[in-house]
């Protein structure tokens, strides 16, 4: 496994399987870079990450995520801070990271762009966020960490076995709205500590999460900074009215919404599981540091 090759992690279930048929075309397009293309096999998220690490250690010149933000998150654990190139072929429901860094939405076009970047030895340096939990376990994320109402919804939806599909998420929203309450957060941004009461808290390297909700509309994944948002207690009515404004990012004009920027952020609160790139990170507190240029993005 010493020769250079392109490794591909594809999630056939991403985007409810609507891009499953394009994978052969994606593989063919990537092959134009002049390297063999190998599909990584995995039957779980953990196995997927292990396969990505083995590919990097085995000489992969690039790792390509074919899927949504969850697939990107898995590949990121093996490429962040490493010399290997990182390619994204959007195939999920949201594709928030791909959108943030200007990857074409068309899978074949994005694969052709990755191959062209490899041939030209060209990449774009993109920031990533290194997190650590209370036990010191580290993970990376590239888009947005949710640590408020949306994290609670995500966690509940993951624990539900019925209904299936998007209706499960809709039901989780209703159930969490019924028990909505402001919580006390300790936010530390570059050493400055604040204690706030909030229902929405997020930290981001990119503008959107959840398939285009622009929670941090001015976040730039290449500026070396994290954007932090929290909203003073809104109540059920206020939260319900604010949520639709996330699509356009206009919620930031609400006087109850607060924004900060920094390089090192720590978020603590009781009873909250943090979710980043739509994936479970673990209970708060979480410590986050932006690592400028940690990703060699091929596009």
C-alpha positions as CSV (number, residue, x, y, z in Angstrom):
1,X,0.0,0.0,0.0
2,X,2.9,2.3,-0.5
3,X,1.9,3.7,-4.0
4,X,-0.2,6.8,-4.1
5,X,-3.9,6.4,-4.5
6,X,-7.2,8.3,-3.9
7,X,-9.4,7.0,-1.1
8,X,-13.1,7.5,-1.3
9,X,-15.5,7.2,1.7
10,X,-19.1,7.1,0.3
11,X,-22.3,7.0,2.2
12,X,-24.9,5.3,0.0
13,X,-27.7,6.4,2.4
14,X,-26.8,10.2,2.4
15,X,-29.5,12.4,1.0
16,X,-31.9,9.5,1.3
17,X,-29.9,7.7,-1.4
18,X,-30.7,10.1,-4.2
19,X,-27.1,10.3,-5.4
20,X,-26.3,6.6,-5.1
21,X,-26.3,6.0,-8.9
22,X,-23.6,8.7,-9.5
23,X,-20.8,6.9,-7.6
24,X,-19.3,5.1,-10.6
25,X,-19.2,8.5,-12.5
26,X,-17.5,10.1,-9.5
27,X,-14.9,7.4,-9.3
28,X,-14.2,7.7,-13.0
29,X,-13.9,11.5,-12.8
30,X,-11.5,11.2,-9.8
31,X,-9.4,8.7,-11.8
32,X,-8.5,11.5,-14.3
33,X,-6.0,12.7,-11.7
34,X,-3.8,9.7,-12.7
35,X,-4.0,7.7,-9.4
36,X,-5.9,4.5,-8.6
37,X,-9.2,5.1,-6.8
38,X,-10.1,2.9,-3.9
39,X,-13.5,2.7,-2.2
40,X,-13.3,2.4,1.6
41,X,-15.5,-0.2,3.1
42,X,-17.1,0.4,6.5
43,X,-20.3,-0.7,8.3
44,X,-20.3,1.9,11.0
45,X,-19.1,5.4,11.7
46,X,-16.2,4.1,13.8
47,X,-15.2,1.7,11.2
48,X,-15.3,4.5,8.6
49,X,-12.9,6.6,10.6
50,X,-10.6,3.7,11.1
51,X,-10.6,3.0,7.3
52,X,-9.8,6.7,6.7
53,X,-6.8,6.6,9.1
54,X,-5.5,3.4,7.5
55,X,-5.8,5.0,4.0
56,X,-3.8,8.1,5.1
57,X,-1.1,6.0,6.8
58,X,-1.1,3.7,3.7
59,X,-0.1,6.5,1.2
60,X,-3.4,8.1,0.1
61,X,-2.7,11.3,-1.8
62,X,-6.3,12.4,-1.1
63,X,-9.3,11.4,0.9
64,X,-12.7,12.1,-0.7
65,X,-16.0,12.3,1.2
66,X,-19.0,11.4,-0.9
67,X,-22.1,12.3,1.1
68,X,-23.3,14.9,3.5
69,X,-21.8,16.7,6.5
70,X,-21.8,13.4,8.5
71,X,-19.5,11.8,5.9
72,X,-17.3,14.9,5.8
73,X,-17.0,14.8,9.6
74,X,-15.8,11.2,9.5
75,X,-13.1,11.9,6.9
76,X,-12.1,15.1,8.7
77,X,-10.9,13.1,11.6
78,X,-8.1,11.6,9.4
79,X,-7.2,14.6,7.3
80,X,-7.2,17.5,9.7
81,X,-3.7,18.7,10.4
82,X,-2.2,16.2,7.9
83,X,-0.6,16.7,4.6
84,X,-3.2,14.6,2.7
85,X,-5.6,16.4,0.4
86,X,-9.3,16.5,1.3
87,X,-12.0,16.4,-1.3
88,X,-15.8,16.8,-0.9
89,X,-18.4,15.5,-3.3
90,X,-21.8,16.7,-2.0
91,X,-24.4,14.0,-1.7
92,X,-26.2,14.7,1.5
93,X,-29.4,16.5,2.6
94,X,-27.6,19.6,3.9
95,X,-24.0,19.8,2.5
96,X,-23.4,22.8,4.7
97,X,-19.6,22.5,4.7
98,X,-19.4,22.1,1.0
99,X,-21.6,25.1,0.5
100,X,-19.4,27.2,2.9
101,X,-16.2,26.5,1.0
102,X,-17.6,26.9,-2.5
103,X,-17.7,23.2,-3.7
104,X,-20.1,22.8,-6.7
105,X,-23.4,21.1,-5.7
106,X,-23.2,18.8,-8.7
107,X,-21.4,15.6,-7.7
108,X,-19.6,15.0,-11.0
109,X,-18.5,18.6,-11.3
110,X,-17.1,18.5,-7.8
111,X,-15.2,15.3,-8.5
112,X,-13.8,16.8,-11.7
113,X,-12.6,19.8,-9.7
114,X,-10.9,17.5,-7.1
115,X,-9.1,15.7,-9.9
116,X,-8.0,18.9,-11.6
117,X,-6.7,20.3,-8.3
118,X,-4.6,17.1,-7.8
119,X,-3.1,17.3,-11.3
120,X,-2.2,21.0,-10.7
121,X,-1.0,20.3,-7.2
122,X,-3.4,23.1,-6.0
123,X,-5.3,23.3,-2.7
124,X,-7.1,25.8,-0.6
125,X,-6.2,26.0,3.1
126,X,-9.3,25.9,5.3
127,X,-9.6,26.1,9.1
128,X,-10.8,23.3,11.3
129,X,-11.8,23.2,14.9
130,X,-10.1,20.9,17.4
131,X,-12.4,20.1,20.4
132,X,-11.7,18.4,23.7
133,X,-14.2,17.1,26.2
134,X,-13.9,17.0,30.0
135,X,-11.8,13.8,29.8
136,X,-9.5,15.3,27.2
137,X,-10.8,13.3,24.2
138,X,-10.2,15.2,21.0
139,X,-12.2,15.4,17.8
140,X,-12.4,17.8,14.9
141,X,-15.3,19.6,13.3
142,X,-15.5,21.9,10.3
143,X,-18.9,23.6,10.3
144,X,-21.0,24.3,13.4
145,X,-21.3,23.0,16.9
146,X,-24.9,23.2,18.3
147,X,-25.1,23.4,22.0
148,X,-28.6,24.7,22.7
149,X,-32.2,23.9,21.5
150,X,-31.0,22.3,18.2
151,X,-28.6,20.0,20.1
152,X,-31.4,18.9,22.3
153,X,-33.6,18.2,19.2
154,X,-30.8,16.3,17.5
155,X,-30.2,14.2,20.6
156,X,-33.9,13.3,21.1
157,X,-34.3,12.5,17.4
158,X,-31.3,10.1,17.6
159,X,-32.9,8.3,20.5
160,X,-36.3,7.9,18.9
161,X,-37.2,4.7,16.9
162,X,-40.4,6.1,15.5
163,X,-41.4,7.7,13.2
164,X,-38.8,7.2,10.5
165,X,-37.5,9.8,8.1
166,X,-37.9,13.6,8.5
167,X,-41.1,13.2,10.5
168,X,-39.0,11.9,13.4
169,X,-37.1,15.2,13.5
170,X,-40.3,17.2,13.3
171,X,-41.7,15.3,16.3
172,X,-38.5,15.8,18.2
173,X,-38.8,19.6,17.7
174,X,-42.4,19.6,19.1
175,X,-41.4,17.5,22.1
176,X,-38.4,19.7,22.9
177,X,-40.5,22.9,22.4
178,X,-42.9,21.6,25.0
179,X,-40.2,21.4,27.6
180,X,-38.2,24.4,26.5
181,X,-36.4,26.3,29.2
182,X,-33.5,28.7,29.3
183,X,-30.3,27.2,30.7
184,X,-27.3,28.8,32.4
185,X,-24.2,28.7,30.2
186,X,-20.6,29.6,30.9
187,X,-19.0,31.0,27.7
188,X,-15.3,31.6,27.6
189,X,-14.0,33.4,24.5
190,X,-10.2,34.0,24.3
191,X,-10.1,34.1,28.1
192,X,-13.1,36.4,28.7
193,X,-15.8,34.6,30.7
194,X,-19.5,35.3,30.5
195,X,-22.4,33.6,32.3
196,X,-25.5,33.8,30.2
197,X,-29.1,32.5,30.2
198,X,-29.9,31.1,26.7
199,X,-31.9,28.7,24.6
200,X,-29.8,28.9,21.5
201,X,-26.0,28.6,21.6
202,X,-23.7,27.7,18.7
203,X,-20.0,27.9,17.8
204,X,-19.1,27.9,14.1
205,X,-16.3,27.7,11.6
206,X,-18.9,28.0,8.8
207,X,-22.2,29.9,8.3
208,X,-24.9,27.2,8.3
209,X,-26.0,23.9,9.8
210,X,-29.1,21.7,9.4
211,X,-29.2,22.1,5.6
212,X,-28.9,25.8,5.1
213,X,-29.9,27.4,8.4
214,X,-27.5,30.4,8.5
215,X,-27.0,30.4,12.2
216,X,-23.7,32.3,11.9
217,X,-24.1,34.2,8.6
218,X,-20.8,36.0,8.7
219,X,-18.6,33.0,9.6
220,X,-15.7,32.5,7.3
221,X,-14.0,29.1,7.3
222,X,-10.6,30.6,6.4
223,X,-10.3,33.6,8.7
224,X,-8.7,31.9,11.7
225,X,-11.6,32.7,13.9
226,X,-14.7,31.0,15.5
227,X,-18.0,32.7,15.5
228,X,-20.1,32.4,18.7
229,X,-23.8,33.1,19.0
230,X,-26.3,32.9,21.9
231,X,-29.8,34.2,22.2
232,X,-31.2,35.6,25.5
233,X,-34.4,33.8,26.7
234,X,-36.9,33.8,23.9
235,X,-39.7,31.5,25.1
236,X,-41.6,29.2,22.8
237,X,-43.2,32.0,20.9
238,X,-40.0,33.9,20.4
239,X,-38.1,30.8,19.4
240,X,-40.8,29.7,16.9
241,X,-40.7,33.2,15.3
242,X,-36.9,33.4,15.2
243,X,-36.3,30.0,13.6
244,X,-37.6,30.8,10.1
245,X,-35.2,33.8,10.0
246,X,-32.2,31.5,10.2
247,X,-32.6,30.6,6.5
248,X,-31.6,34.1,5.5
249,X,-29.4,34.9,8.5
250,X,-31.6,37.9,9.5
251,X,-32.1,36.6,13.1
252,X,-28.8,38.4,14.0
253,X,-30.6,41.8,13.9
254,X,-32.8,40.7,16.9
255,X,-31.6,42.5,20.0
256,X,-31.8,39.3,22.0
257,X,-29.2,37.7,19.7
258,X,-25.5,38.2,20.7
259,X,-22.4,37.5,18.6
260,X,-18.7,37.2,19.4
261,X,-15.5,36.0,17.6
262,X,-12.4,34.4,19.0
263,X,-9.8,31.7,18.5
264,X,-10.4,29.7,21.7
265,X,-13.9,29.0,23.0
266,X,-15.2,27.0,25.9
267,X,-18.9,26.2,26.4
268,X,-20.2,24.7,29.6
269,X,-23.8,23.9,30.7
270,X,-25.7,21.1,32.5
271,X,-27.6,18.5,30.6
272,X,-26.5,19.4,27.0
273,X,-24.9,17.0,24.5
274,X,-23.0,19.0,21.9
275,X,-23.5,18.1,18.2
276,X,-21.0,19.3,15.5
277,X,-21.5,18.8,11.7
278,X,-24.7,17.0,12.8
279,X,-22.7,14.3,14.7
280,X,-22.7,13.7,18.4
281,X,-19.5,15.1,20.1
282,X,-20.5,14.5,23.7
283,X,-21.6,16.3,26.9
284,X,-20.6,19.9,27.7
285,X,-18.2,21.3,28.7
286,X,-16.4,21.3,25.4
287,X,-13.2,23.2,24.6
288,X,-12.7,24.4,21.0
289,X,-9.6,25.9,19.3
290,X,-9.5,26.9,15.7
291,X,-6.5,25.6,13.8
292,X,-5.9,27.9,10.8
293,X,-5.3,26.0,7.5
294,X,-5.7,22.6,9.1
295,X,-7.4,21.3,5.9
296,X,-5.9,21.0,2.4
297,X,-9.1,21.3,0.4
298,X,-9.0,20.1,-3.2
299,X,-11.5,22.0,-5.3
